[in-house]
Amino acid sequence: MAIDRTRRPSDPRQAAEAAFRAVTTKKAPEAAPVAPRAPLVPGARETVSLRIDRAVLEHFQKDGPGWQDRINAALKAAAGL
């Protein structure tokens, strides 16, 4: 009686670990181009954190309320918008 050595004995532990890895491993999402988000409301503003020099902040705040609008207008003018 000859022993058939062409078949490999299966290891149940390795098979279980491979199945577990296949189910629990996060697959990398396909790299899709990300378009900039359009504001939900036209003309809406977005809250951001911005680091500016103290002198610049004091310049825009010296005229009182509305300093954020003045900074926004200056930035728009500088950007050519």
SEFIZA-3560 file (N, C-alpha, C; in Angstrom, 3 decimals):
REM SEFIZA-3560
<numar><xx>0.838</xx><yy>-1.156</yy><zz>0.000</zz><atom>N</atom></numar>
<numar><xx>0.000</xx><yy>0.000</yy><zz>0.000</zz><atom>CA</atom></numar>
<numar><xx>0.896</xx><yy>1.237</yy><zz>0.000</zz><atom>C</atom></numar>
<numar><xx>0.748</xx><yy>2.085</yy><zz>-0.981</zz><atom>N</atom></numar>
<numar><xx>1.576</xx><yy>3.279</yy><zz>-1.121</zz><atom>CA</atom></numar>
<numar><xx>0.874</xx><yy>4.468</yy><zz>-0.469</zz><atom>C</atom></numar>
<numar><xx>1.683</xx><yy>5.336</yy><zz>0.137</zz><atom>N</atom></numar>
<numar><xx>1.136</xx><yy>6.533</yy><zz>0.780</zz><atom>CA</atom></numar>
<numar><xx>1.123</xx><yy>7.658</yy><zz>-0.253</zz><atom>C</atom></numar>
<numar><xx>-0.020</xx><yy>8.285</yy><zz>-0.377</zz><atom>N</atom></numar>
<numar><xx>-0.160</xx><yy>9.380</yy><zz>-1.328</zz><atom>CA</atom></numar>
<numar><xx>0.356</xx><yy>10.665</yy><zz>-0.679</zz><atom>C</atom></numar>
<numar><xx>1.528</xx><yy>11.132</yy><zz>-1.100</zz><atom>N</atom></numar>
<numar><xx>2.138</xx><yy>12.322</yy><zz>-0.520</zz><atom>CA</atom></numar>
<numar><xx>1.855</xx><yy>13.590</yy><zz>-1.361</zz><atom>C</atom></numar>
<numar><xx>1.015</xx><yy>13.474</yy><zz>-2.383</zz><atom>N</atom></numar>
<numar><xx>0.733</xx><yy>14.641</yy><zz>-3.210</zz><atom>CA</atom></numar>
<numar><xx>-0.230</xx><yy>15.596</yy><zz>-2.513</zz><atom>C</atom></numar>
<numar><xx>-1.043</xx><yy>15.089</yy><zz>-1.604</zz><atom>N</atom></numar>
<numar><xx>-1.970</xx><yy>15.949</yy><zz>-0.867</zz><atom>CA</atom></numar>
<numar><xx>-1.316</xx><yy>16.401</yy><zz>0.420</zz><atom>C</atom></numar>
<numar><xx>-1.461</xx><yy>17.670</yy><zz>0.704</zz><atom>N</atom></numar>
<numar><xx>-0.932</xx><yy>18.193</yy><zz>1.962</zz><atom>CA</atom></numar>
<numar><xx>-2.017</xx><yy>18.070</yy><zz>3.016</zz><atom>C</atom></numar>
<numar><xx>-1.633</xx><yy>17.703</yy><zz>4.191</zz><atom>N</atom></numar>
<numar><xx>-2.641</xx><yy>17.668</yy><zz>5.247</zz><atom>CA</atom></numar>
<numar><xx>-3.055</xx><yy>19.099</yy><zz>5.597</zz><atom>C</atom></numar>
<numar><xx>-4.340</xx><yy>19.332</yy><zz>5.771</zz><atom>N</atom></numar>
<numar><xx>-4.799</xx><yy>20.682</yy><zz>6.094</zz><atom>CA</atom></numar>
<numar><xx>-4.663</xx><yy>20.926</yy><zz>7.592</zz><atom>C</atom></numar>
<numar><xx>-4.282</xx><yy>22.138</yy><zz>7.916</zz><atom>N</atom></numar>
<numar><xx>-4.147</xx><yy>22.520</yy><zz>9.310</zz><atom>CA</atom></numar>
<numar><xx>-5.364</xx><yy>23.373</yy><zz>9.665</zz><atom>C</atom></numar>
<numar><xx>-6.263</xx><yy>22.863</yy><zz>10.489</zz><atom>N</atom></numar>
<numar><xx>-7.479</xx><yy>23.615</yy><zz>10.805</zz><atom>CA</atom></numar>
<numar><xx>-7.204</xx><yy>24.958</yy><zz>11.473</zz><atom>C</atom></numar>
<numar><xx>-6.148</xx><yy>25.029</yy><zz>12.263</zz><atom>N</atom></numar>
<numar><xx>-5.839</xx><yy>26.291</yy><zz>12.937</zz><atom>CA</atom></numar>
<numar><xx>-5.433</xx><yy>27.355</yy><zz>11.927</zz><atom>C</atom></numar>
<numar><xx>-4.570</xx><yy>27.005</yy><zz>10.973</zz><atom>N</atom></numar>
<numar><xx>-4.157</xx><yy>27.960</yy><zz>9.958</zz><atom>CA</atom></numar>
<numar><xx>-5.336</xx><yy>28.385</yy><zz>9.102</zz><atom>C</atom></numar>
<numar><xx>-6.215</xx><yy>27.454</yy><zz>8.787</zz><atom>N</atom></numar>
<numar><xx>-7.394</xx><yy>27.788</yy><zz>7.989</zz><atom>CA</atom></numar>
<numar><xx>-8.302</xx><yy>28.749</yy><zz>8.753</zz><atom>C</atom></numar>
<numar><xx>-8.469</xx><yy>28.535</yy><zz>10.057</zz><atom>N</atom></numar>
<numar><xx>-9.312</xx><yy>29.408</yy><zz>10.870</zz><atom>CA</atom></numar>
<numar><xx>-8.688</xx><yy>30.793</yy><zz>10.999</zz><atom>C</atom></numar>
<numar><xx>-7.378</xx><yy>30.862</yy><zz>11.206</zz><atom>N</atom></numar>
<numar><xx>-6.712</xx><yy>32.159</yy><zz>11.314</zz><atom>CA</atom></numar>
<numar><xx>-6.795</xx><yy>32.929</yy><zz>9.993</zz><atom>C</atom></numar>
<numar><xx>-6.651</xx><yy>32.241</yy><zz>8.886</zz><atom>N</atom></numar>
<numar><xx>-6.752</xx><yy>32.906</yy><zz>7.587</zz><atom>CA</atom></numar>
<numar><xx>-8.165</xx><yy>33.436</yy><zz>7.364</zz><atom>C</atom></numar>
<numar><xx>-9.167</xx><yy>32.658</yy><zz>7.746</zz><atom>N</atom></numar>
<numar><xx>-10.552</xx><yy>33.107</yy><zz>7.598</zz><atom>CA</atom></numar>
<numar><xx>-10.824</xx><yy>34.302</yy><zz>8.507</zz><atom>C</atom></numar>
<numar><xx>-10.294</xx><yy>34.276</yy><zz>9.729</zz><atom>N</atom></numar>
<numar><xx>-10.486</xx><yy>35.381</yy><zz>10.668</zz><atom>CA</atom></numar>
<numar><xx>-9.832</xx><yy>36.650</yy><zz>10.138</zz><atom>C</atom></numar>
<numar><xx>-8.594</xx><yy>36.529</yy><zz>9.627</zz><atom>N</atom></numar>
<numar><xx>-7.898</xx><yy>37.681</yy><zz>9.076</zz><atom>CA</atom></numar>
<numar><xx>-8.652</xx><yy>38.270</yy><zz>7.886</zz><atom>C</atom></numar>
<numar><xx>-9.203</xx><yy>37.413</yy><zz>7.047</zz><atom>N</atom></numar>
<numar><xx>-9.922</xx><yy>37.891</yy><zz>5.868</zz><atom>CA</atom></numar>
<numar><xx>-11.156</xx><yy>38.704</yy><zz>6.260</zz><atom>C</atom></numar>
<numar><xx>-11.793</xx><yy>38.335</yy><zz>7.360</zz><atom>N</atom></numar>
<numar><xx>-13.009</xx><yy>39.026</yy><zz>7.776</zz><atom>CA</atom></numar>
<numar><xx>-12.703</xx><yy>40.278</yy><zz>8.587</zz><atom>C</atom></numar>
<numar><xx>-11.652</xx><yy>40.268</yy><zz>9.386</zz><atom>N</atom></numar>
<numar><xx>-11.393</xx><yy>41.380</yy><zz>10.300</zz><atom>CA</atom></numar>
<numar><xx>-10.407</xx><yy>42.410</yy><zz>9.782</zz><atom>C</atom></numar>
<numar><xx>-9.699</xx><yy>42.141</yy><zz>8.707</zz><atom>N</atom></numar>
<numar><xx>-8.733</xx><yy>43.088</yy><zz>8.180</zz><atom>CA</atom></numar>
<numar><xx>-9.461</xx><yy>44.161</yy><zz>7.395</zz><atom>C</atom></numar>
<numar><xx>-9.183</xx><yy>45.429</yy><zz>7.737</zz><atom>N</atom></numar>
<numar><xx>-9.799</xx><yy>46.539</yy><zz>7.014</zz><atom>CA</atom></numar>
<numar><xx>-9.114</xx><yy>46.677</yy><zz>5.667</zz><atom>C</atom></numar>
<numar><xx>-9.923</xx><yy>46.770</yy><zz>4.653</zz><atom>N</atom></numar>
<numar><xx>-9.387</xx><yy>46.956</yy><zz>3.322</zz><atom>CA</atom></numar>
<numar><xx>-9.239</xx><yy>48.444</yy><zz>3.066</zz><atom>C</atom></numar>
<numar><xx>-8.159</xx><yy>48.829</yy><zz>2.430</zz><atom>N</atom></numar>
<numar><xx>-7.920</xx><yy>50.241</yy><zz>2.123</zz><atom>CA</atom></numar>
<numar><xx>-8.932</xx><yy>50.699</yy><zz>1.088</zz><atom>C</atom></numar>
<numar><xx>-9.577</xx><yy>51.823</yy><zz>1.337</zz><atom>N</atom></numar>
<numar><xx>-10.534</xx><yy>52.313</yy><zz>0.352</zz><atom>CA</atom></numar>
<numar><xx>-9.811</xx><yy>52.740</yy><zz>-0.922</zz><atom>C</atom></numar>
<numar><xx>-10.515</xx><yy>52.617</yy><zz>-2.028</zz><atom>N</atom></numar>
<numar><xx>-9.912</xx><yy>53.039</yy><zz>-3.285</zz><atom>CA</atom></numar>
<numar><xx>-9.718</xx><yy>54.548</yy><zz>-3.252</zz><atom>C</atom></numar>
<numar><xx>-8.589</xx><yy>54.976</yy><zz>-3.730</zz><atom>N</atom></numar>
<numar><xx>-8.284</xx><yy>56.399</yy><zz>-3.713</zz><atom>CA</atom></numar>
<numar><xx>-9.131</xx><yy>57.105</yy><zz>-4.767</zz><atom>C</atom></numar>
<numar><xx>-10.131</xx><yy>57.809</yy><zz>-4.297</zz><atom>N</atom></numar>
<numar><xx>-10.985</xx><yy>58.578</yy><zz>-5.194</zz><atom>CA</atom></numar>
<numar><xx>-10.618</xx><yy>60.047</yy><zz>-5.048</zz><atom>C</atom></numar>
<numar><xx>-10.671</xx><yy>60.782</yy><zz>-6.128</zz><atom>N</atom></numar>
<numar><xx>-10.360</xx><yy>62.210</yy><zz>-6.002</zz><atom>CA</atom></numar>
<numar><xx>-11.378</xx><yy>62.895</yy><zz>-5.101</zz><atom>C</atom></numar>
<numar><xx>-10.869</xx><yy>63.718</yy><zz>-4.215</zz><atom>N</atom></numar>
<numar><xx>-11.731</xx><yy>64.407</yy><zz>-3.260</zz><atom>CA</atom></numar>
<numar><xx>-11.975</xx><yy>65.820</yy><zz>-3.764</zz><atom>C</atom></numar>
<numar><xx>-13.227</xx><yy>66.112</yy><zz>-4.028</zz><atom>N</atom></numar>
<numar><xx>-13.580</xx><yy>67.451</yy><zz>-4.486</zz><atom>CA</atom></numar>
<numar><xx>-13.828</xx><yy>68.332</yy><zz>-3.270</zz><atom>C</atom></numar>
<numar><xx>-13.502</xx><yy>69.604</yy><zz>-3.356</zz><atom>N</atom></numar>
<numar><xx>-13.782</xx><yy>70.489</yy><zz>-2.221</zz><atom>CA</atom></numar>
<numar><xx>-15.283</xx><yy>70.551</yy><zz>-1.976</zz><atom>C</atom></numar>
<numar><xx>-15.635</xx><yy>70.561</yy><zz>-0.701</zz><atom>N</atom></numar>
<numar><xx>-17.050</xx><yy>70.608</yy><zz>-0.341</zz><atom>CA</atom></numar>
<numar><xx>-17.614</xx><yy>71.983</yy><zz>-0.641</zz><atom>C</atom></numar>
<numar><xx>-18.773</xx><yy>71.957</yy><zz>-1.230</zz><atom>N</atom></numar>
<numar><xx>-19.478</xx><yy>73.217</yy><zz>-1.448</zz><atom>CA</atom></numar>
<numar><xx>-20.264</xx><yy>73.531</yy><zz>-0.179</zz><atom>C</atom></numar>
<numar><xx>-20.368</xx><yy>74.805</yy><zz>0.172</zz><atom>N</atom></numar>
<numar><xx>-21.143</xx><yy>75.132</yy><zz>1.370</zz><atom>CA</atom></numar>
<numar><xx>-22.602</xx><yy>74.726</yy><zz>1.175</zz><atom>C</atom></numar>
<numar><xx>-23.226</xx><yy>74.276</yy><zz>2.255</zz><atom>N</atom></numar>
<numar><xx>-24.619</xx><yy>73.864</yy><zz>2.184</zz><atom>CA</atom></numar>
<numar><xx>-25.527</xx><yy>75.037</yy><zz>1.882</zz><atom>C</atom></numar>
<numar><xx>-25.180</xx><yy>76.189</yy><zz>2.394</zz><atom>N</atom></numar>
<numar><xx>-25.955</xx><yy>77.404</yy><zz>2.159</zz><atom>CA</atom></numar>
<numar><xx>-25.060</xx><yy>78.374</yy><zz>1.405</zz><atom>C</atom></numar>
<numar><xx>-25.502</xx><yy>78.852</yy><zz>0.239</zz><atom>N</atom></numar>
<numar><xx>-24.654</xx><yy>79.785</yy><zz>-0.509</zz><atom>CA</atom></numar>
<numar><xx>-24.336</xx><yy>81.026</yy><zz>0.329</zz><atom>C</atom></numar>
<numar><xx>-23.092</xx><yy>81.436</yy><zz>0.313</zz><atom>N</atom></numar>
<numar><xx>-22.673</xx><yy>82.613</yy><zz>1.071</zz><atom>CA</atom></numar>
<numar><xx>-22.451</xx><yy>82.348</yy><zz>2.548</zz><atom>C</atom></numar>
<numar><xx>-22.608</xx><yy>81.097</yy><zz>2.979</zz><atom>N</atom></numar>
<numar><xx>-22.409</xx><yy>80.780</yy><zz>4.395</zz><atom>CA</atom></numar>
<numar><xx>-20.928</xx><yy>80.866</yy><zz>4.729</zz><atom>C</atom></numar>
<numar><xx>-20.649</xx><yy>81.188</yy><zz>5.950</zz><atom>N</atom></numar>
<numar><xx>-19.265</xx><yy>81.272</yy><zz>6.400</zz><atom>CA</atom></numar>
<numar><xx>-18.907</xx><yy>80.034</yy><zz>7.187</zz><atom>C</atom></numar>
<numar><xx>-17.623</xx><yy>79.766</yy><zz>7.241</zz><atom>N</atom></numar>
<numar><xx>-17.134</xx><yy>78.591</yy><zz>7.949</zz><atom>CA</atom></numar>
<numar><xx>-16.245</xx><yy>79.050</yy><zz>9.103</zz><atom>C</atom></numar>
<numar><xx>-16.405</xx><yy>78.397</yy><zz>10.248</zz><atom>N</atom></numar>
<numar><xx>-15.576</xx><yy>78.713</yy><zz>11.402</zz><atom>CA</atom></numar>
<numar><xx>-14.223</xx><yy>78.044</yy><zz>11.241</zz><atom>C</atom></numar>
<numar><xx>-13.157</xx><yy>78.843</yy><zz>11.375</zz><atom>N</atom></numar>
<numar><xx>-11.797</xx><yy>78.321</yy><zz>11.281</zz><atom>CA</atom></numar>
<numar><xx>-10.955</xx><yy>78.921</yy><zz>12.398</zz><atom>C</atom></numar>
<numar><xx>-9.826</xx><yy>78.307</yy><zz>12.634</zz><atom>N</atom></numar>
<numar><xx>-8.873</xx><yy>78.837</yy><zz>13.590</zz><atom>CA</atom></numar>
<numar><xx>-7.699</xx><yy>79.373</yy><zz>12.776</zz><atom>C</atom></numar>
<numar><xx>-7.302</xx><yy>80.597</yy><zz>13.058</zz><atom>N</atom></numar>
<numar><xx>-6.269</xx><yy>81.247</yy><zz>12.266</zz><atom>CA</atom></numar>
<numar><xx>-5.280</xx><yy>81.930</yy><zz>13.193</zz><atom>C</atom></numar>
<numar><xx>-4.002</xx><yy>81.729</yy><zz>12.948</zz><atom>N</atom></numar>
<numar><xx>-2.961</xx><yy>82.380</yy><zz>13.753</zz><atom>CA</atom></numar>
<numar><xx>-2.491</xx><yy>83.623</yy><zz>13.021</zz><atom>C</atom></numar>
<numar><xx>-2.673</xx><yy>84.766</yy><zz>13.653</zz><atom>N</atom></numar>
<numar><xx>-2.201</xx><yy>86.020</yy><zz>13.075</zz><atom>CA</atom></numar>
<numar><xx>-1.441</xx><yy>86.788</yy><zz>14.153</zz><atom>C</atom></numar>
<numar><xx>-0.616</xx><yy>87.698</yy><zz>13.700</zz><atom>N</atom></numar>
<numar><xx>0.166</xx><yy>88.501</yy><zz>14.651</zz><atom>CA</atom></numar>
<numar><xx>-0.763</xx><yy>89.368</yy><zz>15.495</zz><atom>C</atom></numar>
<numar><xx>-0.339</xx><yy>89.647</yy><zz>16.710</zz><atom>N</atom></numar>
<numar><xx>-1.112</xx><yy>90.479</yy><zz>17.637</zz><atom>CA</atom></numar>
<numar><xx>-1.345</xx><yy>91.864</yy><zz>17.037</zz><atom>C</atom></numar>
<numar><xx>-0.345</xx><yy>92.420</yy><zz>16.366</zz><atom>N</atom></numar>
<numar><xx>-0.473</xx><yy>93.760</yy><zz>15.775</zz><atom>CA</atom></numar>
<numar><xx>-1.561</xx><yy>93.783</yy><zz>14.700</zz><atom>C</atom></numar>
<numar><xx>-1.650</xx><yy>92.720</yy><zz>13.900</zz><atom>N</atom></numar>
<numar><xx>-2.680</xx><yy>92.644</yy><zz>12.865</zz><atom>CA</atom></numar>
<numar><xx>-4.055</xx><yy>92.571</yy><zz>13.515</zz><atom>C</atom></numar>
<numar><xx>-4.196</xx><yy>91.757</yy><zz>14.548</zz><atom>N</atom></numar>
<numar><xx>-5.467</xx><yy>91.623</yy><zz>15.252</zz><atom>CA</atom></numar>
<numar><xx>-5.885</xx><yy>92.953</yy><zz>15.866</zz><atom>C</atom></numar>
<numar><xx>-4.955</xx><yy>93.629</yy><zz>16.512</zz><atom>N</atom></numar>
<numar><xx>-5.269</xx><yy>94.919</yy><zz>17.130</zz><atom>CA</atom></numar>
<numar><xx>-5.673</xx><yy>95.958</yy><zz>16.081</zz><atom>C</atom></numar>
<numar><xx>-5.038</xx><yy>95.920</yy><zz>14.921</zz><atom>N</atom></numar>
<numar><xx>-5.371</xx><yy>96.856</yy><zz>13.847</zz><atom>CA</atom></numar>
<numar><xx>-6.838</xx><yy>96.710</yy><zz>13.439</zz><atom>C</atom></numar>
<numar><xx>-7.292</xx><yy>95.470</yy><zz>13.269</zz><atom>N</atom></numar>
<numar><xx>-8.669</xx><yy>95.246</yy><zz>12.827</zz><atom>CA</atom></numar>
<numar><xx>-9.670</xx><yy>95.427</yy><zz>13.970</zz><atom>C</atom></numar>
<numar><xx>-9.254</xx><yy>95.204</yy><zz>15.212</zz><atom>N</atom></numar>
<numar><xx>-10.165</xx><yy>95.347</yy><zz>16.346</zz><atom>CA</atom></numar>
<numar><xx>-10.294</xx><yy>96.784</yy><zz>16.841</zz><atom>C</atom></numar>
<numar><xx>-9.404</xx><yy>97.684</yy><zz>16.438</zz><atom>N</atom></numar>
<numar><xx>-9.411</xx><yy>99.044</yy><zz>16.986</zz><atom>CA</atom></numar>
<numar><xx>-10.688</xx><yy>99.809</yy><zz>16.645</zz><atom>C</atom></numar>
<numar><xx>-11.353</xx><yy>99.469</yy><zz>15.554</zz><atom>N</atom></numar>
<numar><xx>-12.584</xx><yy>100.157</yy><zz>15.172</zz><atom>CA</atom></numar>
<numar><xx>-13.826</xx><yy>99.508</yy><zz>15.767</zz><atom>C</atom></numar>
<numar><xx>-13.643</xx><yy>98.523</yy><zz>16.626</zz><atom>N</atom></numar>
<numar><xx>-14.774</xx><yy>97.921</yy><zz>17.323</zz><atom>CA</atom></numar>
<numar><xx>-15.385</xx><yy>96.732</yy><zz>16.602</zz><atom>C</atom></numar>
<numar><xx>-16.670</xx><yy>96.467</yy><zz>16.916</zz><atom>N</atom></numar>
<numar><xx>-17.343</xx><yy>95.298</yy><zz>16.333</zz><atom>CA</atom></numar>
<numar><xx>-17.283</xx><yy>95.314</yy><zz>14.811</zz><atom>C</atom></numar>
<numar><xx>-17.264</xx><yy>94.109</yy><zz>14.255</zz><atom>N</atom></numar>
<numar><xx>-17.163</xx><yy>93.970</yy><zz>12.807</zz><atom>CA</atom></numar>
<numar><xx>-15.743</xx><yy>93.697</yy><zz>12.340</zz><atom>C</atom></numar>
<numar><xx>-14.842</xx><yy>93.494</yy><zz>13.292</zz><atom>N</atom></numar>
<numar><xx>-13.448</xx><yy>93.280</yy><zz>12.924</zz><atom>CA</atom></numar>
<numar><xx>-13.259</xx><yy>92.003</yy><zz>12.105</zz><atom>C</atom></numar>
<numar><xx>-14.077</xx><yy>90.993</yy><zz>12.358</zz><atom>N</atom></numar>
<numar><xx>-13.942</xx><yy>89.759</yy><zz>11.574</zz><atom>CA</atom></numar>
<numar><xx>-14.360</xx><yy>89.997</yy><zz>10.123</zz><atom>C</atom></numar>
<numar><xx>-15.402</xx><yy>90.800</yy><zz>9.934</zz><atom>N</atom></numar>
<numar><xx>-15.831</xx><yy>91.149</yy><zz>8.580</zz><atom>CA</atom></numar>
<numar><xx>-14.739</xx><yy>91.946</yy><zz>7.861</zz><atom>C</atom></numar>
<numar><xx>-14.074</xx><yy>92.832</yy><zz>8.591</zz><atom>N</atom></numar>
<numar><xx>-12.999</xx><yy>93.622</yy><zz>7.990</zz><atom>CA</atom></numar>
<numar><xx>-11.812</xx><yy>92.735</yy><zz>7.607</zz><atom>C</atom></numar>
<numar><xx>-11.490</xx><yy>91.770</yy><zz>8.440</zz><atom>N</atom></numar>
<numar><xx>-10.404</xx><yy>90.837</yy><zz>8.097</zz><atom>CA</atom></numar>
<numar><xx>-10.810</xx><yy>90.036</yy><zz>6.858</zz><atom>C</atom></numar>
<numar><xx>-12.068</xx><yy>89.580</yy><zz>6.816</zz><atom>N</atom></numar>
<numar><xx>-12.542</xx><yy>88.803</yy><zz>5.680</zz><atom>CA</atom></numar>
<numar><xx>-12.452</xx><yy>89.641</yy><zz>4.396</zz><atom>C</atom></numar>
<numar><xx>-12.862</xx><yy>90.906</yy><zz>4.460</zz><atom>N</atom></numar>
<numar><xx>-12.812</xx><yy>91.776</yy><zz>3.280</zz><atom>CA</atom></numar>
<numar><xx>-11.364</xx><yy>91.983</yy><zz>2.827</zz><atom>C</atom></numar>
<numar><xx>-10.455</xx><yy>92.171</yy><zz>3.781</zz><atom>N</atom></numar>
<numar><xx>-9.039</xx><yy>92.367</yy><zz>3.432</zz><atom>CA</atom></numar>
<numar><xx>-8.466</xx><yy>91.108</yy><zz>2.790</zz><atom>C</atom></numar>
<numar><xx>-8.835</xx><yy>89.952</yy><zz>3.313</zz><atom>N</atom></numar>
<numar><xx>-8.331</xx><yy>88.687</yy><zz>2.736</zz><atom>CA</atom></numar>
<numar><xx>-8.893</xx><yy>88.474</yy><zz>1.329</zz><atom>C</atom></numar>
<numar><xx>-10.173</xx><yy>88.791</yy><zz>1.140</zz><atom>N</atom></numar>
<numar><xx>-10.774</xx><yy>88.657</yy><zz>-0.184</zz><atom>CA</atom></numar>
<numar><xx>-10.085</xx><yy>89.587</yy><zz>-1.188</zz><atom>C</atom></numar>
<numar><xx>-9.795</xx><yy>90.813</yy><zz>-0.757</zz><atom>N</atom></numar>
<numar><xx>-9.114</xx><yy>91.760</yy><zz>-1.643</zz><atom>CA</atom></numar>
<numar><xx>-7.710</xx><yy>91.274</yy><zz>-1.986</zz><atom>C</atom></numar>
<numar><xx>-7.011</xx><yy>90.739</yy><zz>-0.988</zz><atom>N</atom></numar>
<numar><xx>-5.654</xx><yy>90.243</yy><zz>-1.219</zz><atom>CA</atom></numar>
<numar><xx>-5.658</xx><yy>89.024</yy><zz>-2.136</zz><atom>C</atom></numar>
<numar><xx>-6.714</xx><yy>88.215</yy><zz>-2.073</zz><atom>N</atom></numar>
<numar><xx>-6.814</xx><yy>87.022</yy><zz>-2.915</zz><atom>CA</atom></numar>
<numar><xx>-7.379</xx><yy>87.343</yy><zz>-4.291</zz><atom>C</atom></numar>
<numar><xx>-7.858</xx><yy>88.577</yy><zz>-4.459</zz><atom>N</atom></numar>
<numar><xx>-8.421</xx><yy>88.958</yy><zz>-5.752</zz><atom>CA</atom></numar>
<numar><xx>-9.815</xx><yy>88.409</yy><zz>-5.975</zz><atom>C</atom></numar>
<numar><xx>-10.551</xx><yy>88.231</yy><zz>-4.910</zz><atom>N</atom></numar>
<numar><xx>-11.916</xx><yy>87.691</yy><zz>-5.020</zz><atom>CA</atom></numar>
<numar><xx>-12.963</xx><yy>88.769</yy><zz>-4.995</zz><atom>C</atom></numar>
//
